[in-house]
């Protein structure tokens, strides 16, 4: 699998991806009894759309693990709770974590460049000391670690955006280039609408800032903040060459991130796939449908094929931005779906 990683937006080897996903499904059937029961009777058909999927909600009800030679489970990845108060949990293992880290690194480098810079995270470092579980927010921040010279957490309390440590921001940006990561709502409330001191604002006007955010728009939509307003507010106190990167991802599909391009499409790395399914029949559709995400990075648990509660379309034409590969257009959540704590904060 590792040989597939590299340039994310090149021509995809469809036959190889299908073979990887079918082999991975058999692997999980052999090592994860609950998955074997759910997919009983499935055998490889030679068609990608026939690779079985798990609905995203199942990860709230059980911690699935696949046991096989060479797999060592470590901690679990936990999302923020949904409106039901129940979070999703995904088992982490060493082999999958290495693949997922490489995947995120290659995708982010394609959009941010390979230049390493200090990474400022709008979150608390307290979660680093917790045992047993890693939060989705922390995992998203740490995916940027390979592109960082050093790491600074600037929220002493993750629940209090008003407490942002602006002195730490000023020290981190002294070299003229920084990467700033935060969940969308936190980046807006703590940075764009935070009480930035004049001395910091004056310094940042000469700093190239690579803003990276994920986590959905639900709170911003209710506050009537659109993407243009969001980007403009962030870039108001940023130097030449600064830009904003928005990406979509799921805690149940760790390592797979889908950046938004200037044409409004989300880009799929060549080692992944997305299928839109009619929410009533679950058959693939070229119209608006429920999105299924697939990837061959999940060896320790069967989250390689997940049916999300997000709606979207999968255009078949090349993206106007010029990048090669599959794209999709995210169009919100299915009606009456729970708000996801990690995707709509």
C-alpha positions as CSV (number, residue, x, y, z in Angstrom):
1,X,0.0,0.0,0.0
2,X,2.8,2.5,0.9
3,X,4.0,2.4,-2.7
4,X,0.7,4.0,-3.8
5,X,1.3,7.1,-1.6
6,X,3.2,10.0,-3.1
7,X,1.8,12.7,-5.5
8,X,-1.9,12.7,-4.6
9,X,-3.3,14.2,-7.7
10,X,-1.9,12.0,-10.5
11,X,-3.6,9.4,-12.6
12,X,-5.1,6.7,-10.4
13,X,-4.5,3.0,-10.9
14,X,-8.2,1.9,-10.6
15,X,-7.4,-1.8,-10.8
16,X,-4.9,-1.7,-8.1
17,X,-7.1,0.4,-5.8
18,X,-10.0,-2.1,-6.3
19,X,-7.7,-5.1,-5.6
20,X,-6.4,-3.3,-2.4
21,X,-10.0,-2.6,-1.1
22,X,-11.2,-6.1,-1.9
23,X,-8.2,-7.7,-0.2
24,X,-8.7,-5.4,2.8
25,X,-12.4,-6.3,3.1
26,X,-11.4,-10.0,3.2
27,X,-8.8,-9.2,5.8
28,X,-11.4,-7.6,8.0
29,X,-13.9,-10.4,7.5
30,X,-11.2,-12.8,8.8
31,X,-10.2,-10.7,11.8
32,X,-13.2,-8.8,12.9
33,X,-16.2,-11.1,13.8
34,X,-18.8,-8.2,13.9
35,X,-17.8,-7.0,10.4
36,X,-17.8,-10.6,9.2
37,X,-21.4,-11.0,10.4
38,X,-22.5,-7.7,8.8
39,X,-20.9,-8.6,5.4
40,X,-21.7,-12.3,5.4
41,X,-22.0,-13.6,1.9
42,X,-19.9,-10.9,0.3
43,X,-17.2,-12.0,-2.1
44,X,-15.0,-9.9,-4.5
45,X,-17.0,-9.0,-7.6
46,X,-14.4,-6.9,-9.5
47,X,-16.6,-3.8,-9.1
48,X,-15.7,-1.0,-6.8
49,X,-19.3,-0.1,-6.0
50,X,-19.8,-3.6,-4.6
51,X,-17.2,-3.1,-1.8
52,X,-19.4,-3.3,1.3
53,X,-19.6,-0.3,3.6
54,X,-20.4,0.4,7.2
55,X,-22.8,3.3,8.0
56,X,-20.9,6.0,10.0
57,X,-23.3,5.6,12.9
58,X,-22.1,2.2,13.8
59,X,-18.9,3.7,15.2
60,X,-20.9,5.3,18.0
61,X,-22.3,1.9,19.1
62,X,-19.2,-0.3,19.0
63,X,-15.4,-0.1,18.9
64,X,-14.5,-2.4,16.0
65,X,-11.1,-4.0,15.9
66,X,-9.5,-6.4,13.5
67,X,-7.0,-8.9,14.9
68,X,-4.3,-10.4,12.8
69,X,-0.5,-11.0,12.9
70,X,1.4,-7.8,13.0
71,X,-1.4,-5.6,14.1
72,X,-0.9,-3.8,17.4
73,X,-3.8,-1.7,18.6
74,X,-2.8,1.5,20.5
75,X,-5.2,4.2,21.5
76,X,-8.6,5.1,20.1
77,X,-9.5,8.2,18.1
78,X,-12.6,9.9,19.5
79,X,-14.8,12.5,17.9
80,X,-16.6,15.2,19.8
81,X,-20.1,14.2,20.8
82,X,-23.0,14.7,18.4
83,X,-26.3,16.2,19.5
84,X,-27.1,12.7,20.9
85,X,-24.2,13.1,23.3
86,X,-22.5,9.9,21.8
87,X,-19.1,10.2,20.2
88,X,-17.6,7.9,17.5
89,X,-14.6,5.8,18.4
90,X,-12.1,4.4,16.0
91,X,-9.3,1.9,17.0
92,X,-5.8,3.0,16.1
93,X,-3.0,0.6,15.2
94,X,0.7,1.3,14.4
95,X,0.6,0.1,10.7
96,X,-2.5,2.1,9.8
97,X,-1.4,5.2,11.7
98,X,1.8,5.2,9.7
99,X,-0.1,5.0,6.4
100,X,-2.6,7.6,7.5
101,X,0.1,10.0,8.6
102,X,1.9,9.6,5.3
103,X,-1.4,10.2,3.4
104,X,-2.1,13.4,5.3
105,X,1.4,14.6,4.8
106,X,1.4,14.1,1.0
107,X,-2.0,15.8,0.6
108,X,-1.2,18.8,2.8
109,X,2.2,19.3,1.1
110,X,0.5,19.4,-2.3
111,X,-1.5,22.4,-1.1
112,X,0.8,24.1,1.3
113,X,4.2,23.3,-0.2
114,X,7.1,21.5,1.5
115,X,8.4,24.6,3.4
116,X,8.4,23.9,7.1
117,X,7.3,26.6,9.4
118,X,6.2,27.0,13.1
119,X,2.8,25.5,13.6
120,X,0.3,27.4,15.8
121,X,-2.6,25.3,17.0
122,X,-5.8,26.9,18.3
123,X,-6.3,24.3,21.0
124,X,-5.1,23.1,24.3
125,X,-2.0,20.9,24.8
126,X,-3.8,19.2,27.7
127,X,-5.1,16.4,25.4
128,X,-1.6,15.3,24.7
129,X,-1.3,14.1,28.3
130,X,-4.5,12.0,28.2
131,X,-4.2,8.3,27.9
132,X,-6.3,5.9,26.0
133,X,-7.9,8.3,23.5
134,X,-6.9,11.0,21.0
135,X,-9.5,13.6,20.2
136,X,-10.3,14.3,16.5
137,X,-9.3,17.9,17.0
138,X,-5.9,17.0,18.2
139,X,-5.4,14.4,15.5
140,X,-6.2,16.9,12.8
141,X,-3.7,19.4,14.3
142,X,-1.0,16.7,14.5
143,X,-1.5,15.8,10.9
144,X,0.4,19.1,10.1
145,X,3.3,18.2,12.4
146,X,5.5,16.9,9.5
147,X,5.4,20.3,7.9
148,X,6.3,22.1,11.2
149,X,9.6,23.2,12.7
150,X,8.0,23.4,16.1
151,X,4.5,23.3,17.7
152,X,2.8,25.8,19.8
153,X,-0.7,25.4,21.5
154,X,-2.2,28.8,22.1
155,X,-5.4,28.0,24.0
156,X,-4.9,27.2,27.6
157,X,-8.5,26.2,27.8
158,X,-10.0,24.6,24.6
159,X,-13.4,25.6,25.7
160,X,-12.6,29.3,26.1
161,X,-11.6,30.9,22.7
162,X,-11.2,34.3,24.4
163,X,-8.2,33.1,26.2
164,X,-5.9,32.9,23.2
165,X,-2.3,33.5,24.1
166,X,-1.3,36.3,21.7
167,X,2.2,36.6,23.1
168,X,2.8,33.0,22.0
169,X,1.5,33.8,18.5
170,X,3.9,36.8,18.3
171,X,6.9,34.7,19.3
172,X,6.0,31.9,16.9
173,X,5.7,34.3,14.0
174,X,9.0,36.1,14.5
175,X,10.5,34.2,11.6
176,X,8.1,35.6,9.0
177,X,6.1,32.4,8.1
178,X,3.7,30.4,10.2
179,X,1.0,27.8,9.8
180,X,-2.1,28.3,11.9
181,X,-4.5,25.4,12.4
182,X,-7.9,25.5,14.1
183,X,-11.4,24.0,13.9
184,X,-13.5,26.3,11.8
185,X,-15.6,27.8,14.5
186,X,-12.6,28.2,16.9
187,X,-10.5,29.9,14.3
188,X,-13.3,32.3,13.7
189,X,-14.2,33.1,17.3
190,X,-10.6,33.1,18.7
191,X,-8.6,34.6,15.9
192,X,-10.8,36.4,13.4
193,X,-13.0,37.9,16.1
194,X,-10.6,37.7,18.9
195,X,-9.1,40.6,20.8
196,X,-5.8,40.7,18.8
197,X,-3.4,43.2,20.4
198,X,-2.2,46.0,18.1
199,X,1.4,44.9,18.5
200,X,0.6,41.4,17.2
201,X,-1.6,42.8,14.4
202,X,1.2,45.0,13.2
203,X,3.7,42.2,13.3
204,X,1.4,39.7,11.4
205,X,0.9,42.2,8.5
206,X,4.5,41.2,7.6
207,X,4.1,37.5,8.2
208,X,3.0,34.9,5.6
209,X,0.3,32.8,7.3
210,X,-1.0,29.5,6.0
211,X,-4.4,29.1,7.7
212,X,-5.7,25.6,7.7
213,X,-9.1,24.7,9.1
214,X,-11.6,21.8,9.2
215,X,-14.6,20.9,11.1
216,X,-17.6,22.2,9.3
217,X,-19.7,25.4,9.0
218,X,-22.8,24.8,11.1
219,X,-22.2,27.5,13.7
220,X,-20.9,30.0,11.1
221,X,-24.0,29.4,8.9
222,X,-26.2,30.1,11.9
223,X,-24.2,33.3,12.5
224,X,-24.6,34.1,8.7
225,X,-20.9,34.0,8.1
226,X,-20.1,32.8,4.5
227,X,-16.7,31.5,3.2
228,X,-15.7,34.8,1.7
229,X,-16.3,36.7,4.9
230,X,-14.4,34.1,6.9
231,X,-11.4,34.2,4.6
232,X,-11.4,37.9,4.4
233,X,-11.4,38.3,8.2
234,X,-8.5,35.9,8.7
235,X,-6.4,37.5,6.0
236,X,-7.1,41.0,7.2
237,X,-4.1,40.8,9.6
238,X,-1.8,38.7,7.5
239,X,1.1,39.4,5.2
240,X,1.7,38.9,1.5
241,X,1.4,35.3,0.3
242,X,-1.0,34.3,3.0
243,X,-3.9,32.0,2.2
244,X,-6.7,29.9,3.7
245,X,-7.1,26.1,3.2
246,X,-10.3,24.4,4.1
247,X,-10.5,20.6,4.2
248,X,-13.1,18.0,4.9
249,X,-12.5,14.7,6.7
250,X,-14.1,12.2,9.1
251,X,-12.8,10.7,12.3
252,X,-14.0,7.4,10.9
253,X,-11.7,7.9,7.8
254,X,-8.6,9.1,9.6
255,X,-5.7,10.1,7.3
256,X,-8.0,10.9,4.3
257,X,-8.5,14.7,3.9
258,X,-10.2,16.4,1.1
259,X,-9.1,20.0,0.5
260,X,-11.4,22.6,-1.1
261,X,-10.0,24.2,-4.3
262,X,-10.8,27.6,-5.8
263,X,-13.4,25.9,-8.1
264,X,-15.5,24.8,-5.1
265,X,-14.7,21.1,-5.3
266,X,-13.1,18.7,-2.8
267,X,-10.2,16.7,-4.1
268,X,-9.7,13.0,-3.5
269,X,-6.2,11.7,-3.4
270,X,-5.5,8.9,-5.9
271,X,-5.4,6.3,-3.1
272,X,-9.0,7.0,-2.2
273,X,-12.5,7.0,-3.8
274,X,-15.9,8.6,-3.2
275,X,-19.2,7.3,-4.4
276,X,-22.6,9.1,-4.3
277,X,-25.5,6.8,-3.4
278,X,-29.2,7.4,-3.7
279,X,-30.2,7.6,0.0
280,X,-33.4,5.6,-0.6
281,X,-32.1,2.8,-2.8
282,X,-28.3,3.0,-1.9
283,X,-27.5,2.5,-5.6
284,X,-24.7,4.7,-7.1
285,X,-26.0,7.8,-8.7
286,X,-24.6,10.7,-10.7
287,X,-27.0,13.0,-9.0
288,X,-27.0,14.4,-5.4
289,X,-26.5,11.5,-3.1
290,X,-25.2,10.2,0.2
291,X,-21.4,10.0,0.1
292,X,-19.5,6.8,0.6
293,X,-15.7,7.2,1.3
294,X,-13.2,4.4,0.6
295,X,-9.5,4.1,1.3
296,X,-7.0,1.3,1.7
297,X,-5.3,2.8,4.9
298,X,-7.3,1.0,7.5
299,X,-5.8,-2.3,8.6
300,X,-6.6,-2.4,12.3
301,X,-10.3,-1.8,12.0
302,X,-12.9,-2.0,9.2
303,X,-13.3,1.8,8.5
304,X,-12.0,1.4,4.9
305,X,-15.4,1.9,3.4
306,X,-17.9,4.2,5.3
307,X,-21.3,5.5,4.3
308,X,-21.4,9.1,5.6
309,X,-24.5,11.2,6.5
310,X,-23.2,13.9,4.2
311,X,-24.8,14.7,0.8
312,X,-22.9,15.6,-2.3
313,X,-22.3,15.1,-6.0
314,X,-19.4,13.5,-7.8
315,X,-18.7,15.3,-11.1
316,X,-17.2,13.2,-13.9
317,X,-15.6,16.1,-15.7
318,X,-12.1,17.4,-14.9
319,X,-11.9,20.1,-12.3
320,X,-11.5,23.6,-13.6
321,X,-8.7,24.2,-11.2
322,X,-6.5,21.9,-13.3
323,X,-5.7,19.2,-10.7
324,X,-6.0,15.6,-11.8
325,X,-8.3,13.1,-10.0
326,X,-11.7,12.5,-8.5
327,X,-13.5,15.4,-6.9
328,X,-16.8,15.9,-5.1
329,X,-19.0,18.8,-4.1
330,X,-20.2,18.7,-0.6
331,X,-23.8,19.8,-0.2
332,X,-24.7,19.5,3.5
333,X,-26.1,16.7,5.6
334,X,-29.0,14.3,5.0
335,X,-32.2,15.7,6.5
336,X,-32.6,15.1,10.3
337,X,-29.1,13.7,10.6
338,X,-27.4,14.4,14.0
339,X,-25.1,17.3,14.0
340,X,-21.6,15.9,14.2
341,X,-19.4,17.3,17.0
342,X,-16.2,17.0,15.0
343,X,-17.7,18.2,11.7
344,X,-20.1,20.9,12.7
345,X,-18.7,22.8,15.6
